[in-house]
Amino acid sequence: MKCIHCQGEMEWKAAPFQVDRKAYHLTLEAVPAWVCKQCGEPYFEEREVDRIQDVIRQMDQRTEELALCS
């Protein structure tokens, strides 16, 4: 597998994932991904993307609940 950005070789390992939302900042330290050996660009497979999206949906719901308590 080749990196789309630099054509470097990819390896399967853990990579960080970060997202900034209105109400919170989420950092996952080690998500399984294909990571370019040359530029470090991560590519997450569908299974991991689905799990990340589940976490984000849960965080969105929880932050909405917290806002209602204010």
N, CA, C and O atoms as CSV, one atom per row, in Angstrom:
chain,resi,resn,atom,element,x,y,z
A,1,MET,N,N,0.847,-1.171,0.000
A,1,MET,CA,C,0.000,0.000,0.000
A,1,MET,C,C,0.894,1.237,0.000
A,1,MET,O,O,1.901,1.288,0.706
A,2,LYS,N,N,0.517,2.224,-0.794
A,2,LYS,CA,C,1.296,3.466,-0.913
A,2,LYS,C,C,0.499,4.645,-0.363
A,2,LYS,O,O,-0.728,4.676,-0.456
A,3,CYS,N,N,1.200,5.601,0.203
A,3,CYS,CA,C,0.597,6.838,0.713
A,3,CYS,C,C,0.125,7.700,-0.464
A,3,CYS,O,O,0.823,7.827,-1.469
A,4,ILE,N,N,-1.056,8.282,-0.328
A,4,ILE,CA,C,-1.582,9.135,-1.401
A,4,ILE,C,C,-0.788,10.431,-1.504
A,4,ILE,O,O,-0.657,10.995,-2.590
A,5,HIS,N,N,-0.254,10.910,-0.369
A,5,HIS,CA,C,0.447,12.191,-0.355
A,5,HIS,C,C,1.867,12.114,-0.915
A,5,HIS,O,O,2.270,12.944,-1.730
A,6,CYS,N,N,2.624,11.099,-0.464
A,6,CYS,CA,C,4.049,11.085,-0.838
A,6,CYS,C,C,4.500,9.792,-1.510
A,6,CYS,O,O,5.666,9.656,-1.882
A,7,GLN,N,N,3.586,8.851,-1.665
A,7,GLN,CA,C,3.867,7.543,-2.257
A,7,GLN,C,C,4.773,6.664,-1.395
A,7,GLN,O,O,5.315,5.667,-1.872
A,8,GLY,N,N,4.937,7.039,-0.116
A,8,GLY,CA,C,5.736,6.231,0.806
A,8,GLY,C,C,5.033,4.926,1.159
A,8,GLY,O,O,3.839,4.761,0.913
A,9,GLU,N,N,5.791,4.009,1.736
A,9,GLU,CA,C,5.255,2.718,2.167
A,9,GLU,C,C,4.439,2.892,3.442
A,9,GLU,O,O,4.785,3.696,4.307
A,10,MET,N,N,3.360,2.137,3.548
A,10,MET,CA,C,2.487,2.198,4.717
A,10,MET,C,C,2.776,1.005,5.627
A,10,MET,O,O,3.147,-0.072,5.162
A,11,GLU,N,N,2.595,1.222,6.950
A,11,GLU,CA,C,2.692,0.121,7.905
A,11,GLU,C,C,1.520,0.201,8.873
A,11,GLU,O,O,1.024,1.287,9.173
A,12,TRP,N,N,1.077,-0.966,9.362
A,12,TRP,CA,C,-0.054,-1.045,10.282
A,12,TRP,C,C,0.463,-0.837,11.692
A,12,TRP,O,O,1.282,-1.617,12.179
A,13,LYS,N,N,-0.013,0.218,12.352
A,13,LYS,CA,C,0.379,0.490,13.726
A,13,LYS,C,C,-0.626,1.464,14.341
A,13,LYS,O,O,-1.638,1.785,13.718
A,14,ALA,N,N,-0.358,1.924,15.531
A,14,ALA,CA,C,-1.264,2.856,16.203
A,14,ALA,C,C,-0.907,4.291,15.836
A,14,ALA,O,O,0.262,4.641,15.673
A,15,ALA,N,N,-1.954,5.116,15.712
A,15,ALA,CA,C,-1.767,6.534,15.395
A,15,ALA,C,C,-2.731,7.359,16.247
A,15,ALA,O,O,-3.811,6.883,16.597
A,16,PRO,N,N,-2.349,8.585,16.582
A,16,PRO,CA,C,-3.272,9.435,17.333
A,16,PRO,C,C,-4.368,9.990,16.420
A,16,PRO,O,O,-4.194,10.111,15.207
A,17,PHE,N,N,-5.498,10.320,17.043
A,17,PHE,CA,C,-6.602,10.968,16.331
A,17,PHE,C,C,-7.090,12.109,17.204
A,17,PHE,O,O,-7.290,11.932,18.406
A,18,GLN,N,N,-7.285,13.286,16.604
A,18,GLN,CA,C,-7.776,14.447,17.339
A,18,GLN,C,C,-8.900,15.113,16.569
A,18,GLN,O,O,-8.890,15.174,15.339
A,19,VAL,N,N,-9.880,15.617,17.329
A,19,VAL,CA,C,-10.960,16.388,16.726
A,19,VAL,C,C,-11.323,17.512,17.697
A,19,VAL,O,O,-11.394,17.304,18.909
A,20,ASP,N,N,-11.548,18.687,17.151
A,20,ASP,CA,C,-11.988,19.834,17.939
A,20,ASP,C,C,-13.431,20.132,17.568
A,20,ASP,O,O,-13.751,20.374,16.404
A,21,ARG,N,N,-14.294,20.112,18.572
A,21,ARG,CA,C,-15.700,20.413,18.377
A,21,ARG,C,C,-16.010,21.706,19.121
A,21,ARG,O,O,-15.148,22.249,19.812
A,22,LYS,N,N,-17.234,22.199,18.983
A,22,LYS,CA,C,-17.632,23.419,19.695
A,22,LYS,C,C,-17.441,23.278,21.200
A,22,LYS,O,O,-16.873,24.159,21.845
A,23,ALA,N,N,-17.916,22.170,21.755
A,23,ALA,CA,C,-17.970,22.023,23.202
A,23,ALA,C,C,-16.806,21.240,23.806
A,23,ALA,O,O,-16.663,21.210,25.029
A,24,TYR,N,N,-15.982,20.613,22.991
A,24,TYR,CA,C,-14.907,19.781,23.557
A,24,TYR,C,C,-13.807,19.523,22.527
A,24,TYR,O,O,-13.960,19.773,21.332
A,25,HIS,N,N,-12.697,19.015,23.048
A,25,HIS,CA,C,-11.568,18.573,22.228
A,25,HIS,C,C,-11.353,17.110,22.573
A,25,HIS,O,O,-11.216,16.764,23.746
A,26,LEU,N,N,-11.321,16.256,21.577
A,26,LEU,CA,C,-11.163,14.826,21.803
A,26,LEU,C,C,-9.829,14.374,21.228
A,26,LEU,O,O,-9.510,14.658,20.074
A,27,THR,N,N,-9.054,13.665,22.046
A,27,THR,CA,C,-7.794,13.082,21.598
A,27,THR,C,C,-7.795,11.601,21.927
A,27,THR,O,O,-7.963,11.213,23.084
A,28,LEU,N,N,-7.610,10.784,20.919
A,28,LEU,CA,C,-7.431,9.349,21.092
A,28,LEU,C,C,-5.966,9.071,20.800
A,28,LEU,O,O,-5.493,9.340,19.696
A,29,GLU,N,N,-5.265,8.552,21.750
A,29,GLU,CA,C,-3.808,8.414,21.643
A,29,GLU,C,C,-3.337,7.329,20.672
A,29,GLU,O,O,-2.319,7.497,20.000
A,30,ALA,N,N,-4.073,6.223,20.599
A,30,ALA,CA,C,-3.565,5.089,19.820
A,30,ALA,C,C,-4.709,4.359,19.113
A,30,ALA,O,O,-5.309,3.443,19.675
A,31,VAL,N,N,-4.999,4.763,17.897
A,31,VAL,CA,C,-6.031,4.130,17.081
A,31,VAL,C,C,-5.323,3.324,15.987
A,31,VAL,O,O,-4.436,3.852,15.317
A,32,PRO,N,N,-5.699,2.058,15.795
A,32,PRO,CA,C,-5.070,1.271,14.727
A,32,PRO,C,C,-5.269,1.952,13.370
A,32,PRO,O,O,-6.368,2.399,13.042
A,33,ALA,N,N,-4.184,2.023,12.589
A,33,ALA,CA,C,-4.243,2.704,11.292
A,33,ALA,C,C,-3.077,2.278,10.419
A,33,ALA,O,O,-2.086,1.723,10.894
A,34,TRP,N,N,-3.221,2.553,9.133
A,34,TRP,CA,C,-2.085,2.457,8.215
A,34,TRP,C,C,-1.381,3.803,8.294
A,34,TRP,O,O,-2.003,4.847,8.094
A,35,VAL,N,N,-0.099,3.782,8.583
A,35,VAL,CA,C,0.660,5.014,8.759
A,35,VAL,C,C,1.842,5.011,7.786
A,35,VAL,O,O,2.574,4.027,7.679
A,36,CYS,N,N,2.009,6.116,7.091
A,36,CYS,CA,C,3.097,6.239,6.124
A,36,CYS,C,C,4.433,6.305,6.850
A,36,CYS,O,O,4.609,7.100,7.774
A,37,LYS,N,N,5.371,5.467,6.430
A,37,LYS,CA,C,6.710,5.440,7.023
A,37,LYS,C,C,7.481,6.711,6.690
A,37,LYS,O,O,8.394,7.091,7.423
A,38,GLN,N,N,7.123,7.371,5.590
A,38,GLN,CA,C,7.863,8.541,5.118
A,38,GLN,C,C,7.318,9.851,5.701
A,38,GLN,O,O,8.078,10.637,6.265
A,39,CYS,N,N,5.998,10.091,5.566
A,39,CYS,CA,C,5.441,11.377,6.010
A,39,CYS,C,C,4.597,11.286,7.280
A,39,CYS,O,O,4.253,12.310,7.869
A,40,GLY,N,N,4.259,10.060,7.706
A,40,GLY,CA,C,3.507,9.881,8.935
A,40,GLY,C,C,2.003,10.036,8.813
A,40,GLY,O,O,1.298,9.981,9.821
A,41,GLU,N,N,1.495,10.228,7.607
A,41,GLU,CA,C,0.053,10.401,7.395
A,41,GLU,C,C,-0.687,9.105,7.753
A,41,GLU,O,O,-0.357,8.042,7.225
A,42,PRO,N,N,-1.692,9.183,8.652
A,42,PRO,CA,C,-2.451,7.970,8.994
A,42,PRO,C,C,-3.680,7.796,8.097
A,42,PRO,O,O,-4.295,8.769,7.662
A,43,TYR,N,N,-4.015,6.550,7.839
A,43,TYR,CA,C,-5.233,6.194,7.117
A,43,TYR,C,C,-5.971,5.171,7.962
A,43,TYR,O,O,-5.456,4.086,8.230
A,44,PHE,N,N,-7.177,5.522,8.380
A,44,PHE,CA,C,-7.957,4.648,9.236
A,44,PHE,C,C,-8.889,3.802,8.381
A,44,PHE,O,O,-9.495,4.294,7.430
A,45,GLU,N,N,-8.996,2.522,8.730
A,45,GLU,CA,C,-9.905,1.639,8.007
A,45,GLU,C,C,-11.342,1.882,8.478
A,45,GLU,O,O,-11.565,2.511,9.512
A,46,GLU,N,N,-12.297,1.385,7.721
A,46,GLU,CA,C,-13.713,1.645,7.976
A,46,GLU,C,C,-14.128,1.268,9.397
A,46,GLU,O,O,-14.884,1.999,10.036
A,47,ARG,N,N,-13.643,0.148,9.886
A,47,ARG,CA,C,-14.001,-0.302,11.240
A,47,ARG,C,C,-13.590,0.734,12.289
A,47,ARG,O,O,-14.362,1.049,13.195
A,48,GLU,N,N,-12.369,1.260,12.161
A,48,GLU,CA,C,-11.892,2.259,13.115
A,48,GLU,C,C,-12.644,3.583,12.954
A,48,GLU,O,O,-12.948,4.249,13.944
A,49,VAL,N,N,-12.941,3.960,11.724
A,49,VAL,CA,C,-13.710,5.192,11.481
A,49,VAL,C,C,-15.091,5.075,12.121
A,49,VAL,O,O,-15.566,6.027,12.741
A,50,ASP,N,N,-15.734,3.930,11.977
A,50,ASP,CA,C,-17.047,3.722,12.595
A,50,ASP,C,C,-16.959,3.863,14.107
A,50,ASP,O,O,-17.826,4.480,14.725
A,51,ARG,N,N,-15.928,3.300,14.700
A,51,ARG,CA,C,-15.763,3.387,16.156
A,51,ARG,C,C,-15.476,4.823,16.596
A,51,ARG,O,O,-16.005,5.279,17.609
A,52,ILE,N,N,-14.655,5.521,15.850
A,52,ILE,CA,C,-14.372,6.935,16.164
A,52,ILE,C,C,-15.667,7.741,16.089
A,52,ILE,O,O,-15.941,8.556,16.970
A,53,GLN,N,N,-16.460,7.520,15.045
A,53,GLN,CA,C,-17.727,8.244,14.897
A,53,GLN,C,C,-18.686,7.933,16.039
A,53,GLN,O,O,-19.423,8.812,16.485
A,54,ASP,N,N,-18.684,6.689,16.519
A,54,ASP,CA,C,-19.515,6.332,17.674
A,54,ASP,C,C,-19.101,7.131,18.907
A,54,ASP,O,O,-19.952,7.648,19.629
A,55,VAL,N,N,-17.809,7.230,19.144
A,55,VAL,CA,C,-17.303,7.994,20.291
A,55,VAL,C,C,-17.709,9.461,20.158
A,55,VAL,O,O,-18.149,10.072,21.131
A,56,ILE,N,N,-17.565,10.023,18.969
A,56,ILE,CA,C,-17.922,11.427,18.750
A,56,ILE,C,C,-19.424,11.648,18.986
A,56,ILE,O,O,-19.815,12.633,19.614
A,57,ARG,N,N,-20.255,10.742,18.488
A,57,ARG,CA,C,-21.703,10.865,18.716
A,57,ARG,C,C,-22.021,10.832,20.215
A,57,ARG,O,O,-22.836,11.614,20.702
A,58,GLN,N,N,-21.372,9.924,20.933
A,58,GLN,CA,C,-21.592,9.836,22.378
A,58,GLN,C,C,-21.142,11.109,23.081
A,58,GLN,O,O,-21.833,11.603,23.971
A,59,MET,N,N,-19.998,11.639,22.691
A,59,MET,CA,C,-19.504,12.881,23.291
A,59,MET,C,C,-20.444,14.045,22.977
A,59,MET,O,O,-20.718,14.869,23.850
A,60,ASP,N,N,-20.938,14.121,21.748
A,60,ASP,CA,C,-21.898,15.170,21.379
A,60,ASP,C,C,-23.131,15.097,22.276
A,60,ASP,O,O,-23.603,16.115,22.782
A,61,GLN,N,N,-23.647,13.886,22.466
A,61,GLN,CA,C,-24.843,13.705,23.291
A,61,GLN,C,C,-24.562,14.114,24.736
A,61,GLN,O,O,-25.374,14.806,25.350
A,62,ARG,N,N,-23.436,13.698,25.276
A,62,ARG,CA,C,-23.096,14.014,26.668
A,62,ARG,C,C,-22.892,15.511,26.876
A,62,ARG,O,O,-23.313,16.056,27.897
A,63,THR,N,N,-22.258,16.172,25.929
A,63,THR,CA,C,-22.047,17.605,26.089
A,63,THR,C,C,-23.369,18.380,25.980
A,63,THR,O,O,-23.547,19.401,26.643
A,64,GLU,N,N,-24.294,17.892,25.144
A,64,GLU,CA,C,-25.630,18.494,25.080
A,64,GLU,C,C,-26.349,18.330,26.412
A,64,GLU,O,O,-27.002,19.260,26.885
A,65,GLU,N,N,-26.232,17.148,27.019
A,65,GLU,CA,C,-26.855,16.900,28.321
A,65,GLU,C,C,-26.277,17.829,29.377
A,65,GLU,O,O,-27.012,18.362,30.208
A,66,LEU,N,N,-24.968,18.023,29.350
A,66,LEU,CA,C,-24.331,18.920,30.307
A,66,LEU,C,C,-24.813,20.356,30.123
A,66,LEU,O,O,-25.040,21.067,31.102
A,67,ALA,N,N,-24.967,20.776,28.889
A,67,ALA,CA,C,-25.417,22.135,28.599
A,67,ALA,C,C,-26.838,22.369,29.118
A,67,ALA,O,O,-27.168,23.474,29.549
A,68,LEU,N,N,-27.665,21.346,29.077
A,68,LEU,CA,C,-29.044,21.463,29.563
A,68,LEU,C,C,-29.090,21.621,31.079
A,68,LEU,O,O,-30.039,22.189,31.620
A,69,CYS,N,N,-28.067,21.120,31.760
A,69,CYS,CA,C,-28.008,21.215,33.225
A,69,CYS,C,C,-27.643,22.625,33.693
A,69,CYS,O,O,-27.858,22.962,34.857
A,70,SER,N,N,-27.105,23.438,32.814
A,70,SER,CA,C,-26.636,24.770,33.211
A,70,SER,C,C,-27.776,25.731,33.433
A,70,SER,O,O,-27.547,26.892,33.771
